[in-house]
Amino acid sequence: MGGTPPLSPLAPANFPELPVINGVRFATIEAGVRYQGRQDVMLAELAPGSAVAGVFTQSATRSAAVLDCQSKISGHSNQGAAILVNSGNANAFTGRNGAEAVQAITNAVAKTLNLPEARVFTSSTGVIGESLPHDRIRNKLADLSGALSEGAIDQAAQAIMTTDTFPKGSSATVEVDGASVQIAGIAKGSGMIAPDMATMLVYIFTDAKVETSVLQSMVSALNDTTFNCITVDSDTSTSDTLLAAATGASGVEITENSVGFMEALRRVMLDLAHQVVRDGEGATKFVEIAVTGATSDADAKTHAMAIANSPLIKTAVAGEDPNWGRVVMAIGKSGAPADRDTLSISFGDISVARNGWVDPDYNEDEAAAYMKGQNLQIRVDLGLGGGKAKVWTCDLTHGYIEINADYRS
């Protein structure tokens, strides 16, 4: 793989200080799966009684690890659990070898940590179509298990990176019935990002006590307005996985009516989703697409994604060109209901078009100056109904080509 890309100009100042989540321990190690001289395997051990929920890519060519997780995710056990992630190799499009690699790893982790194999979840991210050298991972399991620590989540965030330029983490503390509950999450993602859940690798942990079915319901619902509302390049990965684990260590019980907990979980998920966009391969601009006035929320999202995924719009943003005609084009091609004569468009607070025609007060110089910012908003009102949606994307620059042209070399 080519050299490490420079830090995204949209990166946060530093990795956040994440709270310790009682009931989960982390370890990382250099296994040489593909990369040399860096940690590339992460292990998370979950305490007995932990609930695990997840959402996964809808790709028809999803990886062996995704298929294995999907077959296990609805199960529940009072025993512990484990999550093992490797970077550098996606173990996708590898046929029988892929399934055998997953089985070998899950079996070895289960034996090492004295867990049922059904409670071991794996993820792989990286190059597609190359056999996973699973023996390199299995040979490191004793060292991994010996290094497990509650305070190593920041190293875990580093180990799961591929073309990411910065590790991604987020956390929240919420009061439930007078007691504190902690949530912490990490993610990786930079390219091959388009929502069809999930859109990357994401691992979220909480010390709350949550039934598996309730946790699954929350994660699935929140996913629709967080990770399924971002796009970098319109390409859905074969390996996308989001796993959420509730250890119950705080003793605080969460039900489907725990609005405060669900809102805190939403904030963590949305923050991680935004960080993935901010680390989009070659990105220099973070863009929010806000659509209102659609015939339904679903139609609003269809329009918003058509705008966010348009190469013409994304390159115009990169060139700091307020080319609102391309927004008109994207709305027209989306397939959702639209009426030219009720359409209004704004760049930030600058009204560009109203009721199907350029705003008579529109000033091109003001719009061009606005486009020089790093954080932009494109607002569209369709004038048809009450449907609304927000999605997030980034610009498309030559840096995206450079990163992906030599990804396998």
NULO-749996 format. One record per residue: x, y, z of N, C-alpha, C, O in turn. Coordinates in steps of 0.02 Angstrom, whole numbers, plus 50000, padded with zeros to 5 digits. Layout:
BEGIN
XYZXYZXYZXYZ ...
***
This chain:
BEGIN
500424994150000500005000050000500445006250000500995006050026 500195011749970500585017749964500715021050031500505018450083 501055026750030501235030250091500625032850128500085033450101 500735034250192500195036650234499975043650211500405048050203 499325044750199499095051250177499165056350233499155054450292 499225062750216499285067950268498645068450309498105066550286 498705071150370498135071950414497605076250380497745081450351 496975073950384496425077650355496395084750385496465085450446 496295089850343496215096650370495585097450412495515102450447 495135092550409494515092850447494565088750511494065088050547 495155086150527495255081950586495165085950650495325091950652 494925082750703494895086250768495595087550794496085084550771 495645092050843496305093950869496665088050901497285087550896 496295083550932496595077650963496075072350976495475073650970 496305066450993495845061051009495525062551076495875064451123 494865061651082494535063351145494725058551202494915052851190 494685061051263494795056751321494165052751334493665055551356 494185046351320493595042151327493575039051397494095037151424 492985038451426492925035551493493055028051492492935024751441 493285025451548493335018151555492625015351560492215017851598 492485010151520491845006751524491945000351563492254995551539 491695000251624491774994251665491454988251631490894988651606 491824982751630491574976651599491844975351530491674970351499 492294979751505492604978451440493344980151445493534985351473 493764975851417494484976951416494724976451344494444972751303 495264980151329495524980451260496264978651259496624979451307 496464976151200497174975051188497304975651113496864974051073 497894977751094498094978151024498784975251016499164974651063 498934973250953499594970250941499764970950867499324971750825 500404970450853500634970350784500684963050762501104959250787 500254961150714500244954250690500524953650619500634948150595 500624959250585500884959050517500394956350467500594953150418 499744957350478499244955050431499374957950362499364954450312 499514964450360499724967650298500244973050312500744973650277 500094976950364500534982550381501134980250422501094975250458 501674983850415502264982550455502394988550500502304994350480 502604987150561502784992450607502204996150638502285001850659 501614992950641501034996250673500564990950701500534985250677 500184992950751499674988550780499124987450728498874992350700 498944981250716498434979950665497904974850686497484972850645 497904972850749497384968450775497154971150843497554973050885 496504971350851496194973750913495754968250943495384964950907 495804967251009495374962451044495014966151100495314969751139 494354965151103493954967851158493624961951193493294957851161 493704961551259493404956251299492834959251340492924964151375 492234956151334491634958551368491464954151427491524947951423 491254957151481491094953551543490494948951534490074950151490 490444943851575489854939451573489204943551580489174948351618 488694941551542488054944951544487994950751496487454953751492 488524952251459488494957951412488014956451355487994950951328 487624961551336487184961151278487564963951217487914968951223 487474960751160487814963051099487284963751044486894959151032 487294969551010486844970750954487244973250895487824975450904 486964973050836487354975350779486944976550717486384973950710 487214980550672486944981450605487524980750556488104982050573 487364978750495487884976650449487734978950378487174980950361 488254978750336488184980450266487644976250233487534970450250 487304979350185486804975750145487104973250079486744970650036 487754973950072488094971750011487964964349997487954960250043 487854962749933487754955749913488404951949913488404945749908 488964955549918489624952249919489964953349986490574954049990 489564953450040489854954750106490334949250127490304943550103 490774951150173491334946850191491124941050235490564940850262 491584936350243491464930550285491354932550358490944929550393 491714937650381491644939950450490954942950461490644941750513 490694946750413490024949550419489504944050422489054944150464 489554939250378489074933750377489084929950443488554927850468 489674928950471489724925450535489404929550591489044926750632 489534936050593489234940350645488474940350638488114940050688 488234940850578487504940950568487174934650593486614934750618 487514929050587487224922650609487214922150685486844918050712 487614926250719487674925750792487324931350830487184930550890 487174936850797487014943050832486374942650872486304946250921 485894938450853485254938250889485284933850951484814933750990 485834930350960485894925851017486044929551081486284935251079 485894926451138486044929451203486314924051249486104918251245 486774926051291487074921351338487284925151400487454931151396 487284921851456487524924951518488284924751521488584927551567 488594921351473489314921151471489594927451439489214931451412 490244928251442490564934151413490554933951338490234929651307 490904938651307490944939051235491604942351216491944945051259 491764942251152492374945351128492274947951058491884945251019 492644953251042492654956150975493384956550953493794959550988 493544953650896494224953950869494194957250800493794955250758 494614962150789494624965850726495334966050699495804967350736 495394964750634496044965650601495984970850546495454971350514 496504974650534496524979350479497024976850427497454972750442 496954979450366497424977750312497174972450264497414972050208 496684968350285496424963050243495694962250260495514961050318 495244962950209494524962750220494244955650225493674954750244 494634950650207494394943750205493724943350169493264939950191 493664946950113493054947050072493224944550002493774945649977 492744941249971492834938149906493404933149909493834932749864 493404929249963493924924149973493634917149979493984912549999 492984916349962492674909849958492734905650022492674908250077 492844899150013492894894550069493464896450116493414895650177 494004899050087494574901050128494374906450179494614906450236 493934910950159493704916250203493314913450262493434915450319 492854908950248492454906050302492894901950349492804902050410 493384898350321493834894350362494264898850406494424897050463 494464904550380494874909250420494474911850479494734912250534 493854913750467493424916250521493334910850574493384912150634 493204904750552493094899350600493734898050641493704896950701 494294898250608494934897050643495054902450695495274900950751 494914908650678495024914150725494534913950783494734914550841 493884913050768493394912950822493494907050869493404907650929 493694901450841493834895650882494434896950928494414895150987 494954899950901495554901350940495414906450995495654905751051 495034911750978494864916751029494434913651084494544914951143 493954909451064493524906251113493924902051162493804902151222 494404898251136494824894151180495264898451224495354896951283 495544903751197495994908051235495634911551292495914912151347 495024913751280494654917551331494124913351367493744915851408 494104906851351493624902351383492904904651371492514905651418 492744905651308492084908051287491764903151238492124899351205 491104903251232490794899451177490974902751111491024908851107 491084898851059491254901650994490704906250968490844910950931 490084904950987489514908950965489534916050995489144920350974 489974917151044490024923751075490654927451054490864932251086 490964925151001491554928450974491374931550906491164928150860 491454938150901491284941850841491924944750811492354947350846 491984944150745492584946650712492404951550657491854951350629 492874955950642492824960450585493494960850551494024960350583 493484961750485494104962550447494004968350399493474969150369 494514972450392494464978250347495124979150310495664978150338 495074981050247495674981950207495564979650136495034980650107 496074976650107496064974650037495584968750027495574964050067 495194969049973494724963749955495064958649909495464960549867 494884952249918495094947149870495754943749886496004939949845 496034945049945496654941649965496514937550027496184939850074 496774931350028496654926950085496944929950149497484932850149 496564929350203496784932050267497284927350299497124921450309 497884929650315498384925350348498204924550422498534927450466 497684920550435497404920250502497884917350554497814918450614 498384913550530498864910750577499264916250612499454915550670 499374921850578499744927350608499344930350666499634932650715 498684930250660498254932750714498234927650771498304929450829 498124921350754498064916150806498714915650847498694914350907 499274916650814499914916150849500014921750900500454921250944 499614926950896499684932750941499154932850996499154937351038 498704927950997498134928351043498354927951116498064931251159 498854923951131499084923451200499354930251224499214932451279 499744933551181500004940151198499434945251204499444949551248 498944944751159498374949351162497994948651227497844953551261 497824942451244497424941351305497814943551367497514945951416 498464942751366498874944851422498934952351430499114954851483 498784955951376498854963251377498194966851388498174973051388 497644963151397496984966251404496974971351461497204969951516 496684977251446496664982651495496044986851484495844987951427 495734989151538495144993351532495305000051499494855003151469 495915002351504496085009051481496395009451412496705014451396 496315004251371496665004151307496215005351246496375003151191 495645008751256495185009751199495495014351147495335013751088 495935018951168496245023451119496705019651072496735021051013 497075014751099497495010451056497065006251009497265005050952 496485004151033496035000250991495805004350931495765001750876 495655010750943495455015150888495995015850835495855016450776 496625015750857497195016150810497265009750770497395009950710 497175004050802497324997650770496834995850714497004991950670 496224998650716495734996750665495765001250603495355000350558 496215006050601496255010750545496555007450482496975003050486 496325009850424496645008050360496905014450328497455016650342 496495017450283496715023750252496505029750295496605035550274 496235028650353496065034150399496695038350413497245035650417 496595044850421497155049050440497145050750515497625053450541 496595049050549496575050050622496095044950653495605042950622 496245042850715495785038250750495155042050771495185048050783 494605038450776493955041650789493655038850854493585032850863 493485043350899493185041350962492675046450985492705052350967 492195044251026491685048651052491395045551115491415039451124 491125049751159490845047151221490285051651246490205057251223 489905049051294489375052851326489255049951395489335043951406 489055054351441488835052251507488115054551516487955060251500 487685050151539486985051851547486745049551615486925044151639 486315053651646486025051851711485375048151698484935050551662 485315042251728484715038151723484495036451794484835032851829 483915038951814483655037751882484165039451936484245035851985 484515044951926484985047351975485665044051974486085045652015 485785039551927486425036151922486745037651854486385038751805 487405037651851487765039151790487885032951748488055027651773 487775033751683487915028451635488425031251585488355036951562 488915027251567489435029251520489355025851453489165019951449 489485029551400489485026851332490135029051298490315034951303 490485024551266491085026351228491105022351164490925016451163 491325025551110491345022051046491955023951005492235029351013 492155019350961492695020650914492465018550844492005014550837 492775021250794492585019650725493185020150679493685023450695 493135016750622493605017850568493205018750504492675015850496 493465022850460493125023950397493415030150364493535035150397 493525029750299493805035350263493585035150189493405040250161 493605029150160493365028150092492915022050088492835018450137 492625020950029492125015850019491565016750072491365012150107 491325023050075490835025050125490195027250091490175032550059 489675023250098489005025150075488495021250115488605015250127 487965024350135487515021150183487105015550154486735016450105 487165009750183486735004050170486884999250225486974993250214 486915001750283487204999550345487554992950342487384987850312 488094994050379488325000550407488735004150354488625003050295 489175008450374489585011850324490325011650341490715015350311 490515007550387491205007250409491255001950464490814997550468 491755002250507491784998250567491685002750627492015007850634 491215000950670491045004950729490945000250788490614995050782 491225002150845491144998150907490965002850964491345007450980 490385001750993490125006051046490015001951109489744996351106 490225004651166490185001051229489845005351282489955011451284 489445002251324489125005751380489105001151440489084995051434 489125004251499489075000251560488344999651584488224997151639 487875001851543487165001051559486954993751554487284989751521 486414992251587486124985551583485534985851535485014988751550 485614982751477485114983151424484974976151396485444972451381 484354974451390484174968151359484394968351285484374973551253 484604962551259484844962251191484344964951141484524968751096 483714963151149483194965351101483104972951104482984976051052 483144975851164483074983151170483674986651140483594991651104 484274984151153484874987151124484854986751048485034991551014 484634981051022484594980250949484094985050919484234988050867 483534985950951483024990550926483284997750925483165001350877 483644999650977483915006450980484445007650926484425012650891 484905002950920485445003750872485165003950800485375008150760 484694999650785484394999550718484035006050702484095008650647 483665008650751483285014850740483755020750732483665024850687 484245021350776484705027050774485155026950713485375032250689 485295021050689485715020350630485435024050570485815026750529 484765024250564484445027150506484585034650498484585037250443 484695038050554484815045350551485535047250568485685053150577 485975042350573486675043750588487115040650533487265043850483 487315034450543487785031350495487465030350426487825030250376 486815029650423486495028750358486325035450325485965035650276 486595040850353486495047450323487165050750306487205056850302 487685046750295488315049550273488545046150209488355040450195 488945049750171489235046850111489875050550094489905056750097 490385046850076491015049750053491065048949978491225053649942 490925042849953491035041549883490505037249850490585035049793 489955036049884489365032249860489495024749853489085021149826 490065022349878490235015249874490125011849941490395013949992 489735006449941489585002650002490074996950010490164992949964 490384996550067490904991450080490614984550088490024983650102 491044979650078490864972550089490914970650162490694965250182 491194975050203491404973150271491084977250327491254976250385 490624981750310490364986450359490014983050417489584978650408 490204985150477489944982150538489894987350593490354991350603 489344987450628489264991250689489064986450744488544983250739 489454985950797489294981850854489234986350916489674990450929 488704985350954488604989051016488544983951073488194978951067 488904985251127488904980551184488734984251248488984989651262 488284981251287488094983951352488294978951406488034973351409 488784980951448489064976151496488624975351558488654970251592 488214980451574487794980051634488164981451698487874980951752 488804983351694489224984151754488974989751800489094989451861 488634994751773488385000251815487764998151855487605001351905 487434992851833486824990651866486214994851848485664993451872 486304999951806485755004351787485375001151729485665000151675 484744999751739484344996351688484055001451638483785006651657 484114999651575483855003751520483285000051486483344994151471 482735003651475482175000651440482055004451375482405009251359 481565002151337481415005551274481145012651285481105016551238 480965014251347480725020951363481265025551392481105031151413 481885023351392482435027351419482665032451367483165031451333 482285037951363482405042951311483095046151319483445047351269 483295047651381483935050951392484525046651368484995049151338 484495040151383485025035651360485045035251284485585035451254 484455034751253484435034151181484705040451147485025040051096 484565046251176484825052451148485585052851155485925055051109 485845050551212486575050451222486895045751172487425047251144 486595039951161486845035251112486825038251042487285037251002 486295041851027486245045150962486805050150952487095050550898 486965054051004487505059050998488165055750984488555058250943 488305050251016488935046651004488965044050933489465044750899 488415040950911488395038150843488465043650791488825042750741 488115049350800488155054650751488845057850750489105059550696 489155058650808489825061450811490315057050774490715059550735 490275050550785490725045950749490585046150674491055045950634 489955046450654489785046850583490075053050551490345052850496 490025058750586490295064950560491055064550555491355067250507 491385061350603492105060650600492335056650539492845058150509 491945051550521492105047650462492085052050399492525051650357 491575056350394491535060850337492115065750338492405067250285 492285068250396492835073050402493505069850384493995073450371 493535063250385494145059750364494055056650296494455052250276 493555058850258493455056250191494095056950150494445062050155 494245051950111494885051850075494955058050031494575059149984 495455062050047495585068150009495145074050027495185079249994 494715073450077494225078650092494535084950119495015084850157 494255090650097494455097150124493845101150148493925106350180 493235098650134492625102050153492135097050184492065091350160 491795099150238491265095250269490605098550250490515104550261 490145094650222489535097550193488915094250221488845088150220 488465098450247487805096050269487305097650214487275103350190 486905092750195486365093750147485715093350186485545088150214 485345098850189484715099150226484145100150177484105105250143 483695095250174483135095550127482485096050167482375092050212 482065100850150481405101550181480885101950126481045102450066 480245101850146479695102850098479575097050051479255098049999 479835091150066479725085350023479055082050038478735083750089 478835077649996478195074250006478225069250064477705067450091 478835067150084478925062750142479645063150164480065065750127 479795060750224480485060550248480915056250202481495057850188 480625050650179481005046150135481195049550070481755048850046 480715053350042480865056949979481385062449991481805063749949 481345065650050481845070850066482535067750069483015070750044 482595061850099483245058550102483485056450033484085056850019 483035054249990483225052449921483525058449886484045057849853 483195064249892483475070249861484145072149892484615073849856 484185071849959484805073749993485385069349972485945071849962 485265062849966485805058349946485995059349873486575058549855 485515061149831485685062549761486155068549756486615068649716 486035073549799486475079349800487155077549829487675079249801 487145073849885487775072249919488215067649879488835067949885 487925063449836488315058649798488505061049729488865057549692 488285066949709488425069349642489155071349635489385075849670 489535068149590490235070249579490285077449556490765080949572 489785079749517489815086649493489745091549551490085096649552 489305090049598489235094549655489845094149700490095099249723 490095088149712490665087249757491295090549729491695093149767 491385090349664491965093649634491875101149633492355104949639 491245103549625491125110749629491275113249699491565118649707 491095109449750491255111349819492015111549828492275116149859 492365106649801493095106549806493395112749773493895115449798 493095114849718493335120749683493055127249709493185132549680 492665126849763492365132749796491945136749747491935142849747 491575132949705491145135849653490405135049674490175129449680 490045140649685489335140149704488885138449644488455142349625 488995132649616488645130749555487975127649573487905121449576 487485131749586486835129349609486455125649555485995121849570 486635126649491486315122949437486415115449444485985111449424 486985113449474487105106349485486645103449539486475097549537 486455107649586485965105449637485295104249604484955099249619 485095108649560484475107749522484505101149483484025097349483 485065099849452485155093649414485065087549459484705082949440 485385087549517485355081749562484655080349586484445074649592 484285085749601483595084849623483175081849567482765077449578 483285084249507482905081749450483025074449434482575071149409 483625071949449483785065049431483635060149487483665054049476 483475062549547483435058149606482885052849600482935047449629 482355054449563481795049849558481235051149606480685048549598 481365055349658480845057149705480455063249678480725066949637 479835064149700479425069749674479755076549685480015077949739 479725080749634479985087549637479615091849586479385089349535 479565098249600479235102949555479715108849545479885112249593 479915109849484480395115249469480155121949496480555125849520 479505123249491479245129949506479115131249580478915136749599 479235126149623479175127249695479845126349731479885126449792 480375125349692481035123749720481425129949742481455134949706 481715129449803482135134849829482795131849853482805126349880 483345135449843484015133049860484395138549896484365144449876 484765136649948485195141349984485875138149996485915132150006 486405142149996487065140150019487155143650086487265149650089 487115139850140487105142850206486495147250212485935144950199 486585153550231486025158250236485935162350173485525166850171 486325160750122486285164550059485765161450013485865155849988 485215164950002484695162449957484935162849885485125168149860 484925157049851485165156649783484585156549733484595159949682 484085152449749483515151749704482875151349745482875148449800 482345154249719481695154049752481155152549701481125155549647 480715147849718480135146249676480315145249603480005147949557 480845141249593481015139149526481405144049484481435143349423 481695149149516482065154149477482605157149522482535156949583 483125159849493483665162849532483385168549575482975172449551 483595168949637483375174149682483605180949655484195181749640 483145185749649483345192249621483875195849662484215200349637 483935193949726484435197149769485085193049774485525194649813 485125187749735485715183349739486345187049717486365190549667 486875186049759487515189249744488045183749737488205180349786 488295182749678488775177349664489415178049705489705173049726 489645184249715490265185249753490175183049826490625180049855 489595184449855489455182249924489445174649928489725171749975 489135171449880489105164149879489795161149870489955156149902 490205164049827490885161549816491295162249879491705157849895 491205167749915491575168749978491355163450030491765160850067 490705161950031490455156850078490765150050064490935146450110 490845148450001491095141849981491825140750001492075135149997 492175146050021492865145250043492925142350113493465140550134 492365141950149492385139250217492485131650217492395128350166 492675128950275492765121650281492125118050297492045112250279 491665121450331491025118350351490465121850314490315127650327 490145118250269489645121150224488965117850233488915112150256 488445121450213487775118650212487445120450146487465126250123 487135115450115486715116550057486005115050078485845109450099 485565120050073484875119350095484405119450034484485123449989 483935114750035483445114249981482755113750011482635109750056 482285117749986481585116950004481195115549941481215119349892 480835109849942480485107649882479785110649876479485110549822 479525113449930478865116649928478295112049914477785114149886 478355105649933477835100749917477495097849978476925095449973 477815097950037477525094750095477955095850157478335100650161 477885091250205478245091950269478845087350277479135087250331 479025083750226479585079050231480255082650237480375087650203 480695079950279481355083050288481875077850302481725072350325 482505079550289483065074950302483715078950300483765084150267 484215076450337484885079150335485375073550321485315068150350 485845074750277486385069950265487045073950263487035080050257 487595070350269488245073650272488735070450223488735064350214 489135074550191489615072150142490225076650143490285081150185 490685075450097491285079550090491395080950017491045078349974 491895084950003492055086549933492455080849902492675076149936 492545081249836492915076149799493515079549766493435083849722 494105077649789494725080949767495185075949732495055069949731 495735078549705496235074249674496545069649726496805064249709 496525071649789496795067349842496445060649846496755055549863 495805060449831495425054149831495715049349778495795043449791 495875052149721496165048049667496845045449688496995039549678 497265049649716497935047649736497925041949787498315037249783 497475042449836497435037349889497215030749860497485025449878 496715030849816496415024649792496765021749732496695015749719 497135025649695497475023049636498025018149654498175013649616 498335019049713498875014649733498715010749796499165008649832 498065009649810497865006549873498164999549883498344997749939 498224995849828498474988949834499214988449821499504983149830 499534993949800500244993549781500704995549838501314995549830 
***
